[in-house]
Amino acid sequence: MCDLEITLYGTTSWYAEDKEPETFGNRSIAAISSGWDVITGIFLFFLPFWPVFLIGGIGYYFYKRKNKNIPKSPSH
C-alpha cells in the first residue's frame, strides 16, 4: 500500500494544554490590553502626519490672531 510519516515540530503544546477557566480578572486585563493596543495603533497611524498638524496649528493661530484685531461692525 503506502507509508505515511508525520513529523511535528514546535515549542508549544497547545493540544495538550490544560486551560484554566477564564475569570473576570483575566478577561478584564485582556480587554484593557486590547484597548491599549488600539490606542497605540491609532497614535502610530497619525504620527507620520505631525508636520501637517504643526503647520495647521500655526496657521490657525495666525488666522485667529488676525481676526481678533478686526473691529466688529456695530449692530443697532
BANULO-510167 format. One record per atom (N, C-alpha, C, CB): residue in one letter; atom name; x, y, z. Coordinates in steps of 0.02 Angstrom, whole numbers. Glycine has a CB too. Layout:
BEGIN
{type=a atom=CA c1=X c2=Y c3=Z};
...
//
This chain:
BEGIN
{type=m atom=N c1=42 c2=-59 c3=0};
{type=m atom=CA c1=0 c2=0 c3=0};
{type=m atom=C c1=45 c2=62 c3=0};
{type=m atom=CB c1=-48 c2=0 c3=61};
{type=c atom=N c1=39 c2=105 c3=52};
{type=c atom=CA c1=82 c2=164 c3=55};
{type=c atom=C c1=101 c2=177 c3=128};
{type=c atom=CB c1=47 c2=227 c3=25};
{type=d atom=N c1=156 c2=213 c3=136};
{type=d atom=CA c1=180 c2=232 c3=202};
{type=d atom=C c1=167 c2=307 c3=212};
{type=d atom=CB c1=255 c2=215 c3=211};
{type=l atom=N c1=149 c2=325 c3=271};
{type=l atom=CA c1=136 c2=395 c3=288};
{type=l atom=C c1=176 c2=411 c3=350};
{type=l atom=CB c1=60 c2=409 c3=299};
{type=e atom=N c1=218 c2=463 c3=345};
{type=e atom=CA c1=259 c2=483 c3=402};
{type=e atom=C c1=242 c2=555 c3=419};
{type=e atom=CB c1=336 c2=476 c3=386};
{type=i atom=N c1=226 c2=567 c3=482};
{type=i atom=CA c1=208 c2=634 c3=505};
{type=i atom=C c1=258 c2=654 c3=559};
{type=i atom=CB c1=135 c2=637 c3=532};
{type=t atom=N c1=288 c2=712 c3=550};
{type=t atom=CA c1=335 c2=739 c3=599};
{type=t atom=C c1=308 c2=806 c3=622};
{type=t atom=CB c1=407 c2=745 c3=569};
{type=l atom=N c1=301 c2=815 c3=687};
{type=l atom=CA c1=276 c2=877 c3=715};
{type=l atom=C c1=333 c2=913 c3=750};
{type=l atom=CB c1=218 c2=863 c3=765};
{type=y atom=N c1=339 c2=977 c3=736};
{type=y atom=CA c1=389 c2=1019 c3=768};
{type=y atom=C c1=353 c2=1077 c3=801};
{type=y atom=CB c1=442 c2=1044 c3=718};
{type=g atom=N c1=381 c2=1101 c3=854};
{type=g atom=CA c1=352 c2=1159 c3=887};
{type=g atom=C c1=374 c2=1162 c3=959};
{type=g atom=CB c1=276 c2=1157 c3=883};
{type=t atom=N c1=369 c2=1223 c3=986};
{type=t atom=CA c1=389 c2=1234 c3=1056};
{type=t atom=C c1=329 c2=1234 c3=1103};
{type=t atom=CB c1=428 c2=1299 c3=1062};
{type=t atom=N c1=270 c2=1245 c3=1075};
{type=t atom=CA c1=211 c2=1245 c3=1118};
{type=t atom=C c1=171 c2=1182 c3=1107};
{type=t atom=CB c1=167 c2=1308 c3=1105};
{type=s atom=N c1=140 c2=1161 c3=1159};
{type=s atom=CA c1=99 c2=1101 c3=1154};
{type=s atom=C c1=27 c2=1122 c3=1166};
{type=s atom=CB c1=122 c2=1046 c3=1204};
{type=w atom=N c1=-2 c2=1158 c3=1119};
{type=w atom=CA c1=-70 c2=1183 c3=1128};
{type=w atom=C c1=-121 c2=1126 c3=1131};
{type=w atom=CB c1=-86 c2=1230 c3=1071};
{type=y atom=N c1=-106 c2=1072 c3=1102};
{type=y atom=CA c1=-153 c2=1016 c3=1102};
{type=y atom=C c1=-156 c2=981 c3=1169};
{type=y atom=CB c1=-136 c2=966 c3=1047};
{type=a atom=N c1=-104 c2=989 c3=1210};
{type=a atom=CA c1=-102 c2=955 c3=1274};
{type=a atom=C c1=-110 c2=1003 c3=1333};
{type=a atom=CB c1=-37 c2=916 c3=1281};
{type=e atom=N c1=-125 c2=1067 c3=1317};
{type=e atom=CA c1=-130 c2=1116 c3=1371};
{type=e atom=C c1=-194 c2=1106 c3=1411};
{type=e atom=CB c1=-128 c2=1187 c3=1342};
{type=d atom=N c1=-187 c2=1116 c3=1475};
{type=d atom=CA c1=-245 c2=1118 c3=1518};
{type=d atom=C c1=-261 c2=1191 c3=1530};
{type=d atom=CB c1=-233 c2=1079 c3=1587};
{type=k atom=N c1=-312 c2=1216 c3=1496};
{type=k atom=CA c1=-330 c2=1286 c3=1503};
{type=k atom=C c1=-368 c2=1297 c3=1568};
{type=k atom=CB c1=-372 c2=1310 c3=1443};
{type=e atom=N c1=-348 c2=1349 c3=1604};
{type=e atom=CA c1=-384 c2=1368 c3=1664};
{type=e atom=C c1=-447 c2=1406 c3=1643};
{type=e atom=CB c1=-340 c2=1412 c3=1711};
{type=p atom=N c1=-499 c2=1400 c3=1681};
{type=p atom=CA c1=-559 c2=1439 c3=1662};
{type=p atom=C c1=-545 c2=1513 c3=1667};
{type=p atom=CB c1=-619 c2=1420 c3=1708};
{type=e atom=N c1=-572 c2=1551 c3=1619};
{type=e atom=CA c1=-559 c2=1623 c3=1619};
{type=e atom=C c1=-600 c2=1656 c3=1674};
{type=e atom=CB c1=-576 c2=1653 c3=1551};
{type=t atom=N c1=-567 c2=1695 c3=1713};
{type=t atom=CA c1=-600 c2=1732 c3=1767};
{type=t atom=C c1=-615 c2=1802 c3=1744};
{type=t atom=CB c1=-557 c2=1732 c3=1831};
{type=f atom=N c1=-653 c2=1838 c3=1785};
{type=f atom=CA c1=-669 c2=1908 c3=1769};
{type=f atom=C c1=-606 c2=1949 c3=1766};
{type=f atom=CB c1=-718 c2=1937 c3=1821};
{type=g atom=N c1=-559 c2=1937 c3=1812};
{type=g atom=CA c1=-497 c2=1975 c3=1813};
{type=g atom=C c1=-455 c2=1964 c3=1751};
{type=g atom=CB c1=-457 c2=1956 c3=1874};
{type=n atom=N c1=-449 c2=1901 c3=1729};
{type=n atom=CA c1=-411 c2=1887 c3=1669};
{type=n atom=C c1=-442 c2=1919 c3=1607};
{type=n atom=CB c1=-405 c2=1811 c3=1658};
{type=r atom=N c1=-508 c2=1916 c3=1603};
{type=r atom=CA c1=-542 c2=1946 c3=1546};
{type=r atom=C c1=-537 c2=2021 c3=1548};
{type=r atom=CB c1=-615 c2=1924 c3=1544};
{type=s atom=N c1=-538 c2=2051 c3=1607};
{type=s atom=CA c1=-532 c2=2124 c3=1614};
{type=s atom=C c1=-463 c2=2147 c3=1592};
{type=s atom=CB c1=-546 c2=2145 c3=1686};
{type=i atom=N c1=-412 c2=2111 c3=1613};
{type=i atom=CA c1=-344 c2=2129 c3=1594};
{type=i atom=C c1=-335 c2=2121 c3=1519};
{type=i atom=CB c1=-293 c2=2085 c3=1632};
{type=a atom=N c1=-363 c2=2070 c3=1490};
{type=a atom=CA c1=-359 c2=2060 c3=1417};
{type=a atom=C c1=-394 c2=2117 c3=1380};
{type=a atom=CB c1=-389 c2=1992 c3=1398};
{type=a atom=N c1=-452 c2=2140 c3=1406};
{type=a atom=CA c1=-488 c2=2194 c3=1374};
{type=a atom=C c1=-450 c2=2260 c3=1379};
{type=a atom=CB c1=-557 c2=2202 c3=1407};
{type=i atom=N c1=-419 c2=2273 c3=1436};
{type=i atom=CA c1=-379 c2=2334 c3=1444};
{type=i atom=C c1=-319 c2=2332 c3=1397};
{type=i atom=CB c1=-356 c2=2342 c3=1518};
{type=s atom=N c1=-288 c2=2275 c3=1393};
{type=s atom=CA c1=-230 c2=2267 c3=1349};
{type=s atom=C c1=-250 c2=2277 c3=1276};
{type=s atom=CB c1=-198 c2=2198 c3=1357};
{type=s atom=N c1=-307 c2=2250 c3=1257};
{type=s atom=CA c1=-332 c2=2258 c3=1189};
{type=s atom=C c1=-348 c2=2332 c3=1174};
{type=s atom=CB c1=-394 c2=2215 c3=1178};
{type=g atom=N c1=-378 c2=2365 c3=1221};
{type=g atom=CA c1=-394 c2=2437 c3=1212};
{type=g atom=C c1=-331 c2=2478 c3=1206};
{type=g atom=CB c1=-435 c2=2462 c3=1270};
{type=w atom=N c1=-281 c2=2463 c3=1246};
{type=w atom=CA c1=-218 c2=2500 c3=1243};
{type=w atom=C c1=-185 c2=2488 c3=1175};
{type=w atom=CB c1=-171 c2=2478 c3=1300};
{type=d atom=N c1=-189 c2=2428 c3=1149};
{type=d atom=CA c1=-161 c2=2414 c3=1082};
{type=d atom=C c1=-196 c2=2455 c3=1029};
{type=d atom=CB c1=-168 c2=2339 c3=1065};
{type=v atom=N c1=-260 c2=2465 c3=1035};
{type=v atom=CA c1=-297 c2=2507 c3=988};
{type=v atom=C c1=-274 c2=2580 c3=992};
{type=v atom=CB c1=-373 c2=2502 c3=1000};
{type=i atom=N c1=-267 c2=2605 c3=1053};
{type=i atom=CA c1=-245 c2=2674 c3=1062};
{type=i atom=C c1=-175 c2=2684 c3=1033};
{type=i atom=CB c1=-245 c2=2693 c3=1137};
{type=t atom=N c1=-129 c2=2639 c3=1046};
{type=t atom=CA c1=-62 c2=2646 c3=1019};
{type=t atom=C c1=-63 c2=2639 c3=943};
{type=t atom=CB c1=-14 c2=2595 c3=1049};
{type=g atom=N c1=-106 c2=2597 c3=916};
{type=g atom=CA c1=-111 c2=2590 c3=844};
{type=g atom=C c1=-135 c2=2654 c3=811};
{type=g atom=CB c1=-158 c2=2533 c3=826};
{type=i atom=N c1=-185 c2=2686 c3=842};
{type=i atom=CA c1=-210 c2=2750 c3=815};
{type=i atom=C c1=-156 c2=2803 c3=819};
{type=i atom=CB c1=-273 c2=2773 c3=854};
{type=f atom=N c1=-120 c2=2806 c3=874};
{type=f atom=CA c1=-66 c2=2855 c3=882};
{type=f atom=C c1=-12 c2=2843 c3=830};
{type=f atom=CB c1=-36 c2=2852 c3=952};
{type=l atom=N c1=7 c2=2781 c3=819};
{type=l atom=CA c1=59 c2=2766 c3=770};
{type=l atom=C c1=35 c2=2779 c3=699};
{type=l atom=CB c1=82 c2=2694 c3=778};
{type=f atom=N c1=-31 c2=2776 c3=686};
{type=f atom=CA c1=-57 c2=2792 c3=620};
{type=f atom=C c1=-50 c2=2867 c3=606};
{type=f atom=CB c1=-131 c2=2771 c3=615};
{type=f atom=N c1=-65 c2=2909 c3=656};
{type=f atom=CA c1=-62 c2=2981 c3=646};
{type=f atom=C c1=8 c2=3011 c3=654};
{type=f atom=CB c1=-109 c2=3015 c3=693};
{type=l atom=N c1=54 c2=2975 c3=682};
{type=l atom=CA c1=121 c2=3001 c3=695};
{type=l atom=C c1=157 c2=3028 c3=633};
{type=l atom=CB c1=163 c2=2948 c3=726};
{type=p atom=N c1=153 c2=2996 c3=575};
{type=p atom=CA c1=188 c2=3024 c3=517};
{type=p atom=C c1=159 c2=3091 c3=492};
{type=p atom=CB c1=187 c2=2975 c3=461};
{type=f atom=N c1=99 c2=3110 c3=514};
{type=f atom=CA c1=68 c2=3171 c3=492};
{type=f atom=C c1=83 c2=3231 c3=537};
{type=f atom=CB c1=-6 c2=3161 c3=488};
{type=w atom=N c1=132 c2=3226 c3=582};
{type=w atom=CA c1=145 c2=3281 c3=628};
{type=w atom=C c1=162 c2=3347 c3=594};
{type=w atom=CB c1=201 c2=3262 c3=675};
{type=p atom=N c1=196 c2=3348 c3=537};
{type=p atom=CA c1=208 c2=3413 c3=505};
{type=p atom=C c1=143 c2=3447 c3=483};
{type=p atom=CB c1=255 c2=3405 c3=445};
{type=v atom=N c1=95 c2=3408 c3=460};
{type=v atom=CA c1=31 c2=3437 c3=438};
{type=v atom=C c1=-4 c2=3468 c3=498};
{type=v atom=CB c1=-14 c2=3383 c3=405};
{type=f atom=N c1=-5 c2=3433 c3=555};
{type=f atom=CA c1=-36 c2=3460 c3=615};
{type=f atom=C c1=0 c2=3523 c3=640};
{type=f atom=CB c1=-37 c2=3407 c3=671};
{type=l atom=N c1=66 c2=3524 c3=636};
{type=l atom=CA c1=105 c2=3582 c3=658};
{type=l atom=C c1=89 c2=3642 c3=614};
{type=l atom=CB c1=180 c2=3566 c3=656};
{type=i atom=N c1=90 c2=3633 c3=548};
{type=i atom=CA c1=76 c2=3688 c3=502};
{type=i atom=C c1=4 c2=3711 c3=510};
{type=i atom=CB c1=90 c2=3667 c3=429};
{type=g atom=N c1=-42 c2=3664 c3=518};
{type=g atom=CA c1=-112 c2=3682 c3=528};
{type=g atom=C c1=-122 c2=3721 c3=593};
{type=g atom=CB c1=-156 c2=3620 c3=529};
{type=g atom=N c1=-88 c2=3701 c3=646};
{type=g atom=CA c1=-94 c2=3736 c3=710};
{type=g atom=C c1=-66 c2=3807 c3=706};
{type=g atom=CB c1=-58 c2=3698 c3=764};
{type=i atom=N c1=-10 c2=3815 c3=673};
{type=i atom=CA c1=20 c2=3882 c3=665};
{type=i atom=C c1=-26 c2=3925 c3=622};
{type=i atom=CB c1=90 c2=3877 c3=633};
{type=g atom=N c1=-53 c2=3896 c3=568};
{type=g atom=CA c1=-99 c2=3934 c3=526};
{type=g atom=C c1=-162 c2=3955 c3=563};
{type=g atom=CB c1=-119 c2=3892 c3=465};
{type=y atom=N c1=-189 c2=3910 c3=605};
{type=y atom=CA c1=-248 c2=3926 c3=645};
{type=y atom=C c1=-233 c2=3982 c3=694};
{type=y atom=CB c1=-273 c2=3864 c3=681};
{type=y atom=N c1=-174 c2=3980 c3=724};
{type=y atom=CA c1=-155 c2=4031 c3=773};
{type=y atom=C c1=-153 c2=4100 c3=739};
{type=y atom=CB c1=-86 c2=4015 c3=804};
{type=f atom=N c1=-121 c2=4105 c3=681};
{type=f atom=CA c1=-116 c2=4169 c3=647};
{type=f atom=C c1=-184 c2=4191 c3=619};
{type=f atom=CB c1=-65 c2=4165 c3=591};
{type=y atom=N c1=-227 c2=4143 c3=599};
{type=y atom=CA c1=-294 c2=4160 c3=575};
{type=y atom=C c1=-335 c2=4191 c3=631};
{type=y atom=CB c1=-329 c2=4097 c3=547};
{type=k atom=N c1=-334 c2=4161 c3=690};
{type=k atom=CA c1=-371 c2=4188 c3=747};
{type=k atom=C c1=-343 c2=4255 c3=770};
{type=k atom=CB c1=-370 c2=4138 c3=805};
{type=r atom=N c1=-277 c2=4262 c3=766};
{type=r atom=CA c1=-245 c2=4324 c3=787};
{type=r atom=C c1=-264 c2=4380 c3=740};
{type=r atom=CB c1=-168 c2=4316 c3=790};
{type=k atom=N c1=-267 c2=4365 c3=675};
{type=k atom=CA c1=-286 c2=4416 c3=626};
{type=k atom=C c1=-359 c2=4437 c3=634};
{type=k atom=CB c1=-273 c2=4390 c3=555};
{type=n atom=N c1=-403 c2=4387 c3=645};
{type=n atom=CA c1=-474 c2=4403 c3=651};
{type=n atom=C c1=-491 c2=4438 c3=717};
{type=n atom=CB c1=-515 c2=4340 c3=645};
{type=k atom=N c1=-449 c2=4432 c3=768};
{type=k atom=CA c1=-462 c2=4465 c3=832};
{type=k atom=C c1=-453 c2=4540 c3=826};
{type=k atom=CB c1=-417 c2=4437 c3=886};
{type=n atom=N c1=-408 c2=4563 c3=782};
{type=n atom=CA c1=-394 c2=4634 c3=776};
{type=n atom=C c1=-443 c2=4671 c3=731};
{type=n atom=CB c1=-325 c2=4642 c3=749};
{type=i atom=N c1=-486 c2=4635 c3=695};
{type=i atom=CA c1=-536 c2=4668 c3=653};
{type=i atom=C c1=-594 c2=4691 c3=696};
{type=i atom=CB c1=-560 c2=4620 c3=597};
{type=p atom=N c1=-609 c2=4757 c3=694};
{type=p atom=CA c1=-665 c2=4781 c3=735};
{type=p atom=C c1=-731 c2=4756 c3=707};
{type=p atom=CB c1=-665 c2=4858 c3=739};
{type=k atom=N c1=-776 c2=4740 c3=752};
{type=k atom=CA c1=-842 c2=4715 c3=731};
{type=k atom=C c1=-887 c2=4775 c3=715};
{type=k atom=CB c1=-874 c2=4671 c3=787};
{type=s atom=N c1=-929 c2=4767 c3=665};
{type=s atom=CA c1=-975 c2=4821 c3=648};
{type=s atom=C c1=-1029 c2=4825 c3=701};
{type=s atom=CB c1=-1005 c2=4810 c3=578};
{type=p atom=N c1=-1046 c2=4887 c3=719};
{type=p atom=CA c1=-1099 c2=4894 c3=771};
{type=p atom=C c1=-1167 c2=4874 c3=743};
{type=p atom=CB c1=-1101 c2=4967 c3=798};
{type=s atom=N c1=-1204 c2=4838 c3=782};
{type=s atom=CA c1=-1271 c2=4819 c3=761};
{type=s atom=C c1=-1321 c2=4860 c3=803};
{type=s atom=CB c1=-1284 c2=4741 c3=771};
{type=h atom=N c1=-1366 c2=4894 c3=770};
{type=h atom=CA c1=-1414 c2=4938 c3=805};
{type=h atom=C c1=-1477 c2=4903 c3=816};
{type=h atom=CB c1=-1427 c2=5001 c3=766};
//
